[in-house]
Amino acid sequence: MSLKVQCNCSNINWDNVAQTLKLVGMASYVPEIHKKAFENSHTAVFVFDDEKLVGFGRVISDGTYQAALYDLAILPAYQGRGIGRMIVSTIKDLLPNCNIILYAAPGKEGFYEKLDFRKMKTGMGLFCNAANMRNRGFIE
């Protein structure tokens, strides 16, 4: 396995991004929507095994003290190999003074706890499709 980290949106196959998000059970839209979301983010990190996109994540941030991590996804065949940790570490290095928040997919909290994320007591969300988010276990 020859991993390469890329911190820009150049030459990304957005169909692969959409397919990966769908495959891992996360919100998936048409490729153009993901392209816009990643390009409008403060930080985007992509990991390749040779030329194959195997994982990615993005951050919305003011670049100074607050950041929110979104769309962290790793192809199932590559999970458990430290790629998620590599993406989060790259993000932390690029935003060293920022608090980073996220909402984890139900059942994935343990992964983030290993990376020193902690559950928030006052986290709240206002979702466009609250019923779907409730059914998926994200909100009460």
PyRosetta script that sets phi, psi and omega in degrees:
from pyrosetta import init, pose_from_sequence

init()
pose = pose_from_sequence("MSLKVQCNCSNINWDNVAQTLKLVGMASYVPEIHKKAFENSHTAVFVFDDEKLVGFGRVISDGTYQAALYDLAILPAYQGRGIGRMIVSTIKDLLPNCNIILYAAPGKEGFYEKLDFRKMKTGMGLFCNAANMRNRGFIE")
pose.set_psi(1, 122.9)
pose.set_omega(1, 179.2)
pose.set_phi(2, -116.4)
pose.set_psi(2, 96.1)
pose.set_omega(2, -174.2)
pose.set_phi(3, -89.0)
pose.set_psi(3, 141.3)
pose.set_omega(3, 178.0)
pose.set_phi(4, -132.6)
pose.set_psi(4, 133.2)
pose.set_omega(4, 178.5)
pose.set_phi(5, -101.8)
pose.set_psi(5, 134.1)
pose.set_omega(5, 177.4)
pose.set_phi(6, -126.1)
pose.set_psi(6, 131.1)
pose.set_omega(6, -176.5)
pose.set_phi(7, -112.3)
pose.set_psi(7, 39.6)
pose.set_omega(7, 173.2)
pose.set_phi(8, -152.0)
pose.set_psi(8, 171.6)
pose.set_omega(8, -174.6)
pose.set_phi(9, -97.6)
pose.set_psi(9, 15.8)
pose.set_omega(9, -179.2)
pose.set_phi(10, -69.3)
pose.set_psi(10, 134.8)
pose.set_omega(10, 173.0)
pose.set_phi(11, 57.2)
pose.set_psi(11, 35.5)
pose.set_omega(11, 176.8)
pose.set_phi(12, -90.2)
pose.set_psi(12, 135.5)
pose.set_omega(12, 174.4)
pose.set_phi(13, -86.9)
pose.set_psi(13, 102.6)
pose.set_omega(13, -174.6)
pose.set_phi(14, -69.8)
pose.set_psi(14, -22.5)
pose.set_omega(14, 172.5)
pose.set_phi(15, -61.9)
pose.set_psi(15, -40.7)
pose.set_omega(15, 178.5)
pose.set_phi(16, -64.8)
pose.set_psi(16, -38.0)
pose.set_omega(16, 177.8)
pose.set_phi(17, -61.9)
pose.set_psi(17, -50.6)
pose.set_omega(17, -179.6)
pose.set_phi(18, -60.3)
pose.set_psi(18, -43.1)
pose.set_omega(18, -179.4)
pose.set_phi(19, -65.3)
pose.set_psi(19, -40.8)
pose.set_omega(19, 179.5)
pose.set_phi(20, -64.1)
pose.set_psi(20, -46.3)
pose.set_omega(20, 179.2)
pose.set_phi(21, -60.1)
pose.set_psi(21, -42.1)
pose.set_omega(21, 178.2)
pose.set_phi(22, -65.0)
pose.set_psi(22, -43.3)
pose.set_omega(22, -178.5)
pose.set_phi(23, -59.7)
pose.set_psi(23, -38.4)
pose.set_omega(23, -178.3)
pose.set_phi(24, -90.9)
pose.set_psi(24, 5.6)
pose.set_omega(24, 174.4)
pose.set_phi(25, 83.0)
pose.set_psi(25, 20.6)
pose.set_omega(25, 178.7)
pose.set_phi(26, -100.4)
pose.set_psi(26, 171.4)
pose.set_omega(26, 179.6)
pose.set_phi(27, -59.0)
pose.set_psi(27, 126.9)
pose.set_omega(27, -179.7)
pose.set_phi(28, -130.2)
pose.set_psi(28, 133.4)
pose.set_omega(28, -179.8)
pose.set_phi(29, -122.8)
pose.set_psi(29, -176.9)
pose.set_omega(29, 175.4)
pose.set_phi(30, -65.3)
pose.set_psi(30, 151.1)
pose.set_omega(30, -175.5)
pose.set_phi(31, -51.4)
pose.set_psi(31, -36.6)
pose.set_omega(31, -178.0)
pose.set_phi(32, -63.2)
pose.set_psi(32, -33.2)
pose.set_omega(32, 178.5)
pose.set_phi(33, -67.5)
pose.set_psi(33, -44.0)
pose.set_omega(33, 178.3)
pose.set_phi(34, -64.1)
pose.set_psi(34, -40.6)
pose.set_omega(34, 178.0)
pose.set_phi(35, -57.6)
pose.set_psi(35, -47.7)
pose.set_omega(35, -179.9)
pose.set_phi(36, -62.7)
pose.set_psi(36, -43.9)
pose.set_omega(36, -179.3)
pose.set_phi(37, -61.8)
pose.set_psi(37, -47.2)
pose.set_omega(37, -179.2)
pose.set_phi(38, -67.4)
pose.set_psi(38, -42.8)
pose.set_omega(38, -179.4)
pose.set_phi(39, -66.7)
pose.set_psi(39, -28.0)
pose.set_omega(39, 178.6)
pose.set_phi(40, -89.0)
pose.set_psi(40, 0.4)
pose.set_omega(40, 179.1)
pose.set_phi(41, -84.3)
pose.set_psi(41, 155.7)
pose.set_omega(41, 177.7)
pose.set_phi(42, -64.8)
pose.set_psi(42, -43.5)
pose.set_omega(42, -174.8)
pose.set_phi(43, -137.6)
pose.set_psi(43, 134.7)
pose.set_omega(43, 174.7)
pose.set_phi(44, -131.7)
pose.set_psi(44, 133.5)
pose.set_omega(44, -178.6)
pose.set_phi(45, -127.4)
pose.set_psi(45, 129.4)
pose.set_omega(45, 179.1)
pose.set_phi(46, -124.5)
pose.set_psi(46, 141.0)
pose.set_omega(46, 177.7)
pose.set_phi(47, -120.8)
pose.set_psi(47, 131.7)
pose.set_omega(47, -179.6)
pose.set_phi(48, -118.2)
pose.set_psi(48, 142.7)
pose.set_omega(48, 167.1)
pose.set_phi(49, -103.7)
pose.set_psi(49, 106.2)
pose.set_omega(49, -166.4)
pose.set_phi(50, 55.6)
pose.set_psi(50, -112.4)
pose.set_omega(50, -179.0)
pose.set_phi(51, -103.4)
pose.set_psi(51, 0.2)
pose.set_omega(51, -175.6)
pose.set_phi(52, -90.7)
pose.set_psi(52, 124.6)
pose.set_omega(52, 176.0)
pose.set_phi(53, -71.7)
pose.set_psi(53, 119.8)
pose.set_omega(53, -176.1)
pose.set_phi(54, -116.9)
pose.set_psi(54, -13.3)
pose.set_omega(54, 179.0)
pose.set_phi(55, -170.7)
pose.set_psi(55, 161.6)
pose.set_omega(55, -178.2)
pose.set_phi(56, -166.4)
pose.set_psi(56, 167.3)
pose.set_omega(56, 173.9)
pose.set_phi(57, -166.0)
pose.set_psi(57, 162.0)
pose.set_omega(57, -179.9)
pose.set_phi(58, -143.5)
pose.set_psi(58, 159.1)
pose.set_omega(58, -178.6)
pose.set_phi(59, -133.1)
pose.set_psi(59, 133.6)
pose.set_omega(59, 167.7)
pose.set_phi(60, -96.1)
pose.set_psi(60, 131.3)
pose.set_omega(60, -174.1)
pose.set_phi(61, -158.9)
pose.set_psi(61, 156.9)
pose.set_omega(61, 168.6)
pose.set_phi(62, -85.4)
pose.set_psi(62, -7.1)
pose.set_omega(62, 178.5)
pose.set_phi(63, 76.5)
pose.set_psi(63, 1.7)
pose.set_omega(63, -175.9)
pose.set_phi(64, -116.6)
pose.set_psi(64, -55.1)
pose.set_omega(64, -178.8)
pose.set_phi(65, -144.9)
pose.set_psi(65, -5.7)
pose.set_omega(65, 178.9)
pose.set_phi(66, -132.0)
pose.set_psi(66, 141.6)
pose.set_omega(66, 178.3)
pose.set_phi(67, -150.5)
pose.set_psi(67, 152.6)
pose.set_omega(67, 176.2)
pose.set_phi(68, -131.3)
pose.set_psi(68, 125.1)
pose.set_omega(68, -177.4)
pose.set_phi(69, -90.1)
pose.set_psi(69, 131.0)
pose.set_omega(69, -179.7)
pose.set_phi(70, -135.5)
pose.set_psi(70, 158.9)
pose.set_omega(70, 169.7)
pose.set_phi(71, 53.8)
pose.set_psi(71, 37.3)
pose.set_omega(71, 173.7)
pose.set_phi(72, -78.7)
pose.set_psi(72, 113.5)
pose.set_omega(72, -177.2)
pose.set_phi(73, -143.4)
pose.set_psi(73, 140.8)
pose.set_omega(73, 178.9)
pose.set_phi(74, -128.0)
pose.set_psi(74, 134.6)
pose.set_omega(74, 175.0)
pose.set_phi(75, -53.1)
pose.set_psi(75, 136.4)
pose.set_omega(75, -177.2)
pose.set_phi(76, -51.8)
pose.set_psi(76, -39.0)
pose.set_omega(76, -179.2)
pose.set_phi(77, -66.1)
pose.set_psi(77, -16.5)
pose.set_omega(77, -178.2)
pose.set_phi(78, -107.7)
pose.set_psi(78, -1.9)
pose.set_omega(78, 179.6)
pose.set_phi(79, -68.5)
pose.set_psi(79, 149.1)
pose.set_omega(79, 180.0)
pose.set_phi(80, 83.5)
pose.set_psi(80, 9.0)
pose.set_omega(80, -179.1)
pose.set_phi(81, -110.7)
pose.set_psi(81, 11.1)
pose.set_omega(81, 177.2)
pose.set_phi(82, 88.0)
pose.set_psi(82, 7.1)
pose.set_omega(82, -177.8)
pose.set_phi(83, -71.6)
pose.set_psi(83, -41.5)
pose.set_omega(83, 176.1)
pose.set_phi(84, -60.9)
pose.set_psi(84, -43.3)
pose.set_omega(84, 176.8)
pose.set_phi(85, -60.5)
pose.set_psi(85, -40.2)
pose.set_omega(85, 179.2)
pose.set_phi(86, -63.0)
pose.set_psi(86, -42.5)
pose.set_omega(86, 179.6)
pose.set_phi(87, -65.0)
pose.set_psi(87, -47.5)
pose.set_omega(87, -179.7)
pose.set_phi(88, -63.9)
pose.set_psi(88, -41.0)
pose.set_omega(88, 178.6)
pose.set_phi(89, -62.1)
pose.set_psi(89, -42.0)
pose.set_omega(89, 177.8)
pose.set_phi(90, -61.9)
pose.set_psi(90, -43.9)
pose.set_omega(90, 178.6)
pose.set_phi(91, -62.0)
pose.set_psi(91, -46.3)
pose.set_omega(91, 179.3)
pose.set_phi(92, -61.5)
pose.set_psi(92, -38.2)
pose.set_omega(92, 177.9)
pose.set_phi(93, -66.0)
pose.set_psi(93, -36.7)
pose.set_omega(93, -179.4)
pose.set_phi(94, -77.6)
pose.set_psi(94, -21.8)
pose.set_omega(94, -178.8)
pose.set_phi(95, -129.5)
pose.set_psi(95, 63.0)
pose.set_omega(95, -168.9)
pose.set_phi(96, -64.7)
pose.set_psi(96, -24.5)
pose.set_omega(96, -176.8)
pose.set_phi(97, -106.5)
pose.set_psi(97, 13.6)
pose.set_omega(97, -176.3)
pose.set_phi(98, -98.4)
pose.set_psi(98, 139.5)
pose.set_omega(98, 163.5)
pose.set_phi(99, -72.8)
pose.set_psi(99, 138.6)
pose.set_omega(99, -179.8)
pose.set_phi(100, -120.9)
pose.set_psi(100, 123.5)
pose.set_omega(100, 176.2)
pose.set_phi(101, -112.2)
pose.set_psi(101, 163.0)
pose.set_omega(101, 177.0)
pose.set_phi(102, -163.8)
pose.set_psi(102, 166.3)
pose.set_omega(102, 162.7)
pose.set_phi(103, -120.8)
pose.set_psi(103, 127.8)
pose.set_omega(103, -175.3)
pose.set_phi(104, -88.0)
pose.set_psi(104, 148.6)
pose.set_omega(104, 171.5)
pose.set_phi(105, -61.9)
pose.set_psi(105, 137.9)
pose.set_omega(105, 178.8)
pose.set_phi(106, -50.8)
pose.set_psi(106, 130.6)
pose.set_omega(106, -178.4)
pose.set_phi(107, 94.9)
pose.set_psi(107, -11.6)
pose.set_omega(107, -178.7)
pose.set_phi(108, -102.4)
pose.set_psi(108, 4.6)
pose.set_omega(108, -177.7)
pose.set_phi(109, -58.7)
pose.set_psi(109, -36.4)
pose.set_omega(109, -178.9)
pose.set_phi(110, -60.1)
pose.set_psi(110, -37.2)
pose.set_omega(110, 177.5)
pose.set_phi(111, -58.8)
pose.set_psi(111, -48.0)
pose.set_omega(111, -177.6)
pose.set_phi(112, -70.0)
pose.set_psi(112, -33.7)
pose.set_omega(112, 176.7)
pose.set_phi(113, -62.0)
pose.set_psi(113, -36.3)
pose.set_omega(113, 176.7)
pose.set_phi(114, -63.4)
pose.set_psi(114, -22.4)
pose.set_omega(114, -179.9)
pose.set_phi(115, -99.6)
pose.set_psi(115, 17.8)
pose.set_omega(115, 176.4)
pose.set_phi(116, 76.7)
pose.set_psi(116, 11.3)
pose.set_omega(116, 170.7)
pose.set_phi(117, -73.6)
pose.set_psi(117, 147.4)
pose.set_omega(117, 179.0)
pose.set_phi(118, -127.7)
pose.set_psi(118, 149.0)
pose.set_omega(118, 178.1)
pose.set_phi(119, -64.7)
pose.set_psi(119, 139.5)
pose.set_omega(119, 178.8)
pose.set_phi(120, -94.8)
pose.set_psi(120, 142.3)
pose.set_omega(120, 179.9)
pose.set_phi(121, -85.1)
pose.set_psi(121, -20.4)
pose.set_omega(121, -174.4)
pose.set_phi(122, -119.8)
pose.set_psi(122, 14.1)
pose.set_omega(122, -179.9)
pose.set_phi(123, -64.3)
pose.set_psi(123, 136.6)
pose.set_omega(123, -179.2)
pose.set_phi(124, -140.5)
pose.set_psi(124, 160.0)
pose.set_omega(124, 178.4)
pose.set_phi(125, -146.0)
pose.set_psi(125, 146.7)
pose.set_omega(125, 173.9)
pose.set_phi(126, -119.7)
pose.set_psi(126, 108.0)
pose.set_omega(126, -172.3)
pose.set_phi(127, -108.8)
pose.set_psi(127, 143.3)
pose.set_omega(127, 177.8)
pose.set_phi(128, -61.2)
pose.set_psi(128, -37.1)
pose.set_omega(128, -179.6)
pose.set_phi(129, -120.9)
pose.set_psi(129, 73.2)
pose.set_omega(129, -174.9)
pose.set_phi(130, -61.2)
pose.set_psi(130, -37.7)
pose.set_omega(130, -179.4)
pose.set_phi(131, -61.3)
pose.set_psi(131, -42.3)
pose.set_omega(131, 178.0)
pose.set_phi(132, -63.5)
pose.set_psi(132, -44.7)
pose.set_omega(132, -180.0)
pose.set_phi(133, -64.8)
pose.set_psi(133, -35.6)
pose.set_omega(133, 176.4)
pose.set_phi(134, -66.6)
pose.set_psi(134, -46.8)
pose.set_omega(134, -179.7)
pose.set_phi(135, -61.7)
pose.set_psi(135, -32.4)
pose.set_omega(135, -179.8)
pose.set_phi(136, -85.2)
pose.set_psi(136, -2.6)
pose.set_omega(136, 174.3)
pose.set_phi(137, 88.7)
pose.set_psi(137, 14.0)
pose.set_omega(137, -179.1)
pose.set_phi(138, -84.1)
pose.set_psi(138, -31.6)
pose.set_omega(138, -178.1)
pose.set_phi(139, -132.2)
pose.set_psi(139, 160.4)
pose.set_omega(139, 179.6)
pose.set_phi(140, -78.5)
pose.dump_pdb("model.pdb")
